[in-house]
Amino acid sequence: MLVNFNEMLMKAKQGKYAVPHLNINDLEWTKYILEKCNELDVPVILGVSEGAAKYMGGFNAITGMVKGLLKDLNITIPVCLHVDHGSSKETCIKAIDAGFTSVMIDASRHELEENIKITKEVVEYAHERGVSVEAEVGHIGGTEDNITSSATNATLEDCITLYENTGIDSLAPALGSVHGFYKGEPNLDFETMKIINENLPIPLVLHGGTGIPEEKIKKAISCGISKININTDLQSVWSKAVRKFLEENKEVYDPRKIIGSGESAIKTRIEEIVTLFGTKR
């Protein structure tokens, strides 16, 4: 069923595990993620970046696709359809009106006062419609939809100020993670992460989960992270499997066989991720 993330993330916060936020890129990816998570009987958050939304035809097309798959595949787990890094109030409203059950408003590029103003407006619109809202403090660096940006770490004071003045449902504090592949060893600020978790009643989110060593993922969860975003990881394993298939089957031209050759790799990786996160229903 399509739900917001409030219940699943509060359970994760209390149970000290993380719910996977897996970005979708097309129908096949969505189908693979839903099938595998349903098999494992765990909740999942389907993340949609603005770039992916444009590629797939728009928010209405995505909502229709996801709802159709939930019905046709007989999916019984909680599923959240979430905008990843919505860059504006207008983008979030479009997604909400199209049937998304959750949005991230990322106004972290602005000064805190403006971040609060924009985020509060989104929260008011979303909460009236039963939609959950994630926000960001500091700025998570790396590459997202081919846009590269530098990182700025969050502070406890800014996290508290944003939460108290907006009523957000989850928070992504920038604490050393980046989008895409890491060029060196990830340097996460676990101490600040733990302190923020102890001082906020809402779940915390870790962006840029790809490439973080397993022991650091486990430590982040122990420090209060309840949702971890994964995109590049699945893109990487899928593309490797497809390249191998094409090299070994040069005569194949059916796009269903080409795209589908990465199914097993994605599903195997999802099971590894769910096991690492300790995700529960």
MOURKA-V56164 format. One record per backbone hydrogen bond with DSSP energy under -1.0 kcal/mol. NH is the residue of the N-H (numbers start at 1). CO is the residue of the C=O. Records with the same first field share a line. If there is no record, write none. Layout:
NH: CO + CO
This chain:
3: 79
9: 5
10: 6
11: 7
12: 8
13: 9
14: 10
15: 11
16: 12
17: 12
18: 277
19: 226
21: 228
22: 45
23: 230
24: 47
30: 26
31: 27
32: 28
33: 29
34: 30
35: 31
36: 32
37: 33
38: 34
39: 35
40: 36
42: 37
44: 78
45: 20
46: 80
47: 22
48: 82
53: 49
54: 50
55: 51
56: 52
58: 53
62: 58
63: 59
64: 60
65: 61
66: 62
67: 63
68: 64
69: 65
70: 66
71: 67
72: 68
73: 69
75: 70
79: 1
80: 44
82: 46
83: 102
84: 48
86: 104
92: 88
93: 89
94: 90
95: 91
96: 92
97: 93
98: 94
99: 96
100: 95
101: 81
102: 81
103: 132
104: 83
105: 134
106: 86
110: 107
115: 111
116: 112
117: 113
118: 114
119: 115
120: 116
121: 117
122: 118
123: 119
124: 120
125: 121
126: 122
127: 123
128: 124
129: 126
130: 127
131: 126
132: 101
134: 103
135: 170
137: 172
139: 152
142: 149
143: 179
144: 147
147: 144
149: 142
152: 139
154: 174
159: 155
160: 156
161: 157
162: 158
163: 159
164: 160
165: 161
166: 163
167: 163
169: 133
170: 133
171: 203
172: 135
174: 137
179: 141
189: 175
190: 188
193: 189
194: 190
195: 191
196: 192
197: 193
198: 194
199: 195
205: 171
206: 227
209: 229
212: 209
217: 213
218: 214
219: 215
220: 216
221: 217
222: 218
223: 219
224: 221
225: 220
226: 204
227: 204
228: 19
229: 206
230: 21
235: 231
236: 232
237: 233
238: 234
239: 235
240: 236
241: 237
242: 238
243: 239
244: 240
245: 241
246: 242
247: 243
248: 244
249: 245
252: 249
258: 254
259: 255
260: 256
262: 259
263: 260
266: 262
267: 263
268: 264
269: 265
270: 266
271: 267
272: 268
273: 269
274: 270
275: 271
276: 272
277: 273
278: 274
279: 274
